[in-house]
Amino acid sequence: MTGLTQGLSHRDAARFSFLLATPVILAAGALKIPDLTGPLGDGIRGPVLAGSLASFVAAYLSVRFLERYFRTRTLYPFAIYSLLVGGAALLWLTLS
């Protein structure tokens, strides 16, 4: 939403947010590599590899879908959803 308020198109705002997230995701993965190569990774390397590949495919397909979606539609439904779910989560966390 900040990108939209600064004059970016919906597609460019989405692309920029994906580009901002990429280094953080890669750094988080790189920090876990020593754990997986050491004794903590015994017995889970196969499932971790399968999960990593599945998440890569899902992320790639999601980004492709969203880029096509933003060519013809806007972020307003997502903004409304985010505000409602965020407000509900905040309310639930403060009341519990």
MARBA-3410 file (N, C-alpha, C, O; in Angstrom, 1 decimal):
96
0.8,-1.2,0.0,0.0,0.0,0.0,0.9,1.3,0.0,0.5,2.3,-0.6 ~ 2.0,1.2,0.7,2.9,2.3,0.7,3.4,2.7,-0.7,3.5,3.8,-1.1 ~ 3.7,1.6,-1.5,4.2,1.9,-2.8,3.1,2.5,-3.7,3.4,3.4,-4.5 ~ 1.8,2.1,-3.5,0.7,2.8,-4.2,0.6,4.2,-3.8,0.3,5.1,-4.7 ~ 0.7,4.5,-2.5,0.6,5.9,-2.1,1.8,6.8,-2.7,1.7,8.0,-2.7
2.9,6.1,-3.0,4.0,6.9,-3.6,4.0,6.9,-5.1,5.0,7.4,-5.7 ~ 2.9,6.4,-5.7,2.8,6.6,-7.2,3.1,5.3,-8.0,3.1,5.4,-9.2 ~ 3.5,4.2,-7.3,3.8,3.0,-8.1,2.5,2.4,-8.6,1.4,2.5,-8.0 ~ 2.6,1.7,-9.7,1.5,0.9,-10.2,1.3,-0.3,-9.3,2.2,-0.6,-8.5 ~ 0.1,-0.9,-9.4,-0.1,-2.1,-8.6,0.9,-3.2,-8.9,1.4,-3.9,-8.0
1.2,-3.4,-10.1,2.2,-4.4,-10.5,3.6,-4.1,-10.0,4.2,-5.0,-9.5 ~ 4.0,-2.8,-10.1,5.3,-2.4,-9.6,5.4,-2.5,-8.1,6.4,-2.9,-7.5 ~ 4.3,-2.2,-7.4,4.3,-2.2,-5.9,4.4,-3.7,-5.5,5.1,-4.0,-4.5 ~ 3.7,-4.6,-6.2,3.8,-6.0,-5.8,5.2,-6.6,-6.1,5.8,-7.3,-5.3 ~ 5.8,-6.2,-7.3,7.1,-6.7,-7.6,8.2,-6.1,-6.6,9.1,-6.9,-6.2
8.0,-4.9,-6.2,8.9,-4.3,-5.3,8.9,-5.0,-3.9,9.9,-5.3,-3.3 ~ 7.7,-5.3,-3.5,7.5,-6.0,-2.2,8.1,-7.4,-2.3,8.7,-7.9,-1.3 ~ 8.0,-8.1,-3.4,8.6,-9.4,-3.5,10.2,-9.3,-3.5,10.9,-10.1,-2.9 ~ 10.7,-8.3,-4.2,12.1,-8.0,-4.2,12.6,-7.7,-2.8,13.8,-8.1,-2.5 ~ 11.9,-7.0,-2.0,12.3,-6.7,-0.7,12.4,-7.9,0.2,13.2,-8.0,1.1
11.4,-8.9,0.0,11.4,-10.0,0.8,12.4,-11.1,0.5,12.8,-11.8,1.4 ~ 12.9,-11.1,-0.7,13.8,-12.1,-1.2,15.1,-12.2,-0.4,15.5,-13.3,0.1 ~ 15.9,-11.1,-0.1,17.1,-11.2,0.7,16.8,-11.7,2.1,17.7,-12.5,2.7 ~ 15.7,-11.3,2.7,15.4,-11.8,4.1,15.2,-13.3,4.1,15.6,-14.0,5.0 ~ 14.4,-13.8,3.1,14.1,-15.2,3.1,15.4,-16.0,2.8,15.6,-17.0,3.4
16.2,-15.5,1.9,17.5,-16.2,1.6,18.4,-16.2,2.9,19.1,-17.2,3.1 ~ 18.5,-15.1,3.6,19.3,-15.0,4.8,18.8,-16.0,5.9,19.6,-16.6,6.5 ~ 17.5,-16.1,6.0,16.9,-17.0,7.0,17.3,-18.4,6.7,17.6,-19.2,7.5 ~ 17.2,-18.8,5.4,17.6,-20.1,4.9,19.0,-20.4,5.2,19.4,-21.5,5.6 ~ 19.9,-19.4,4.9,21.3,-19.6,5.0,21.7,-19.8,6.5,22.6,-20.5,6.8
21.0,-19.2,7.4,21.3,-19.3,8.8,20.9,-20.7,9.3,21.5,-21.2,10.3 ~ 20.0,-21.4,8.6,19.6,-22.8,9.1,20.5,-23.9,8.4,20.4,-25.0,8.9 ~ 21.3,-23.6,7.5,22.1,-24.6,6.8,23.1,-25.3,7.8,23.2,-26.5,7.7 ~ 23.7,-24.6,8.7,24.6,-25.3,9.6,23.8,-26.3,10.5,24.4,-27.4,10.8 ~ 22.6,-26.0,10.9,21.8,-26.9,11.7,21.5,-28.2,10.9,21.5,-29.3,11.4
21.2,-28.0,9.6,20.8,-29.1,8.8,22.0,-30.0,8.4,21.9,-31.2,8.3 ~ 23.2,-29.5,8.4,24.4,-30.3,8.0,25.0,-30.9,9.3,25.8,-31.8,9.1 ~ 24.6,-30.5,10.4,25.1,-31.1,11.7,24.2,-32.2,12.2,23.4,-32.7,11.5 ~ 24.4,-32.5,13.5,23.7,-33.6,14.0,22.2,-33.3,14.2,21.4,-34.2,14.3 ~ 21.8,-32.0,14.3,20.4,-31.7,14.4,19.6,-32.0,13.1,18.4,-32.2,13.1
20.3,-32.2,12.0,19.7,-32.5,10.7,19.5,-34.0,10.4,19.0,-34.3,9.4 ~ 20.0,-34.8,11.3,19.9,-36.3,11.1,18.5,-36.7,11.0,17.7,-36.5,11.9 ~ 18.1,-37.3,9.9,16.8,-37.9,9.7,15.8,-36.9,9.2,14.7,-37.4,8.9 ~ 16.1,-35.7,9.0,15.1,-34.7,8.5,15.6,-34.1,7.2,14.9,-33.2,6.7 ~ 16.8,-34.4,6.7,17.3,-33.8,5.5,16.3,-34.0,4.3,16.1,-33.1,3.5
15.8,-35.2,4.1,14.9,-35.5,3.0,13.7,-34.7,3.1,13.3,-34.1,2.1 ~ 13.0,-34.7,4.2,11.7,-33.9,4.3,12.0,-32.4,4.2,11.2,-31.7,3.6 ~ 13.1,-31.9,4.7,13.5,-30.5,4.5,13.7,-30.2,3.0,13.2,-29.1,2.6 ~ 14.4,-31.0,2.3,14.6,-30.8,0.9,13.3,-30.8,0.1,13.0,-30.0,-0.7 ~ 12.4,-31.8,0.4,11.1,-31.9,-0.2,10.3,-30.6,0.1,9.6,-30.1,-0.8
10.3,-30.2,1.4,9.5,-29.0,1.7,10.1,-27.8,1.1,9.3,-26.9,0.7 ~ 11.4,-27.7,1.0,12.0,-26.5,0.4,11.6,-26.5,-1.1,11.3,-25.4,-1.6 ~ 11.7,-27.6,-1.8,11.3,-27.6,-3.2,9.8,-27.3,-3.4,9.5,-26.5,-4.3 ~ 9.0,-27.8,-2.5,7.5,-27.5,-2.6,7.2,-26.1,-2.4,6.4,-25.5,-3.0 ~ 7.9,-25.5,-1.4,7.7,-24.1,-1.1,8.2,-23.2,-2.2,7.6,-22.1,-2.5
9.3,-23.6,-2.9,9.8,-22.8,-4.0,8.8,-22.8,-5.1,8.5,-21.8,-5.7 ~ 8.3,-24.0,-5.5,7.3,-24.1,-6.5,6.0,-23.3,-6.2,5.5,-22.6,-7.1 ~ 5.6,-23.4,-5.0,4.4,-22.7,-4.6,4.6,-21.2,-4.6,3.7,-20.4,-5.1 ~ 5.8,-20.7,-4.2,6.1,-19.3,-4.2,6.2,-18.8,-5.6,5.7,-17.7,-6.0 ~ 6.8,-19.6,-6.5,7.0,-19.2,-7.9,5.6,-19.1,-8.6,5.3,-18.1,-9.3
4.7,-20.1,-8.4,3.4,-20.0,-9.0,2.6,-18.9,-8.4,1.8,-18.3,-9.1 ~ 2.7,-18.6,-7.1,2.0,-17.5,-6.5,2.4,-16.2,-7.0,1.5,-15.3,-7.3 ~ 3.7,-16.0,-7.2,4.1,-14.7,-7.8,3.7,-14.5,-9.2,3.3,-13.5,-9.6 ~ 3.7,-15.6,-10.0,3.2,-15.5,-11.4,1.8,-15.2,-11.4,1.3,-14.3,-12.2 ~ 1.0,-15.8,-10.5,-0.5,-15.6,-10.5,-0.7,-14.1,-10.1,-1.5,-13.4,-10.7
0.0,-13.6,-9.0,-0.2,-12.3,-8.5,0.2,-11.2,-9.6,-0.5,-10.2,-9.7 ~ 1.3,-11.5,-10.3,1.7,-10.5,-11.3,0.6,-10.4,-12.4,0.3,-9.3,-12.9 ~ 0.0,-11.6,-12.8,-1.1,-11.5,-13.8,-2.3,-10.9,-13.2,-3.0,-10.1,-13.9 ~ -2.6,-11.1,-11.9,-3.8,-10.6,-11.3,-3.7,-9.1,-11.2,-4.7,-8.4,-11.5 ~ -2.5,-8.5,-10.9,-2.3,-7.1,-10.8,-2.3,-6.3,-12.1,-2.4,-5.1,-12.1
-2.2,-7.0,-13.2,-2.3,-6.4,-14.5,-3.7,-5.8,-14.7,-3.8,-4.8,-15.4 ~ -4.7,-6.5,-14.2,-6.1,-6.1,-14.5,-6.8,-5.7,-13.2,-8.0,-5.2,-13.3 ~ -6.3,-6.0,-12.0,-7.1,-5.7,-10.8,-6.2,-4.9,-9.8,-5.1,-4.6,-10.1 ~ -6.9,-4.6,-8.7,-6.2,-3.7,-7.7,-5.9,-4.5,-6.4,-6.3,-5.6,-6.2 ~ -5.2,-3.8,-5.5,-4.9,-4.4,-4.2,-6.0,-4.1,-3.2,-5.8,-4.5,-2.0
-7.0,-3.3,-3.5,-8.0,-2.9,-2.5,-8.7,-4.1,-1.8,-8.8,-4.0,-0.6 ~ -9.1,-5.2,-2.5,-9.6,-6.3,-1.7,-8.6,-6.9,-0.7,-9.0,-7.3,0.4 ~ -7.4,-7.0,-1.1,-6.4,-7.5,-0.2,-6.1,-6.6,1.0,-5.9,-7.0,2.1 ~ -6.2,-5.3,0.7,-6.0,-4.3,1.8,-7.1,-4.4,2.8,-6.9,-4.3,4.0 ~ -8.3,-4.5,2.3,-9.5,-4.6,3.2,-9.4,-5.9,4.0,-9.6,-5.9,5.2
-9.0,-7.0,3.4,-8.8,-8.3,4.0,-7.7,-8.2,5.1,-7.9,-8.7,6.2 ~ -6.6,-7.6,4.8,-5.5,-7.4,5.7,-5.9,-6.6,6.9,-5.6,-7.0,8.1 ~ -6.6,-5.6,6.7,-7.1,-4.7,7.8,-8.1,-5.5,8.7,-8.0,-5.4,10.0 ~ -9.0,-6.2,8.1,-10.0,-7.0,8.9,-9.3,-8.1,9.7,-9.6,-8.3,10.9 ~ -8.5,-8.9,9.0,-7.8,-10.0,9.7,-6.8,-9.5,10.8,-6.8,-10.0,11.9
-6.1,-8.5,10.4,-5.1,-7.9,11.4,-5.9,-7.3,12.6,-5.4,-7.5,13.7 ~ -7.0,-6.6,12.4,-7.7,-6.1,13.5,-8.3,-7.2,14.4,-8.3,-7.1,15.6 ~ -8.8,-8.3,13.7,-9.4,-9.4,14.5,-8.3,-10.1,15.3,-8.6,-10.5,16.4 ~ -7.1,-10.3,14.7,-6.0,-10.9,15.4,-5.6,-10.0,16.6,-5.3,-10.5,17.7 ~ -5.5,-8.7,16.4,-5.1,-7.8,17.5,-6.1,-7.9,18.6,-5.8,-7.9,19.8
-7.4,-7.9,18.2,-8.5,-7.9,19.2,-8.4,-9.3,20.0,-8.5,-9.3,21.2 ~ -8.2,-10.3,19.3,-8.2,-11.7,19.9,-7.0,-11.8,20.8,-7.1,-12.3,21.9 ~ -5.8,-11.3,20.4,-4.6,-11.3,21.2,-4.7,-10.4,22.5,-4.2,-10.8,23.5 ~ -5.4,-9.3,22.4,-5.5,-8.4,23.5,-6.5,-8.9,24.5,-6.4,-8.6,25.7 ~ -7.5,-9.7,24.0,-8.6,-10.2,24.9,-8.2,-11.5,25.6,-8.8,-11.9,26.5
-7.3,-12.2,25.0,-6.9,-13.6,25.5,-5.8,-13.5,26.5,-5.4,-14.6,27.1
END
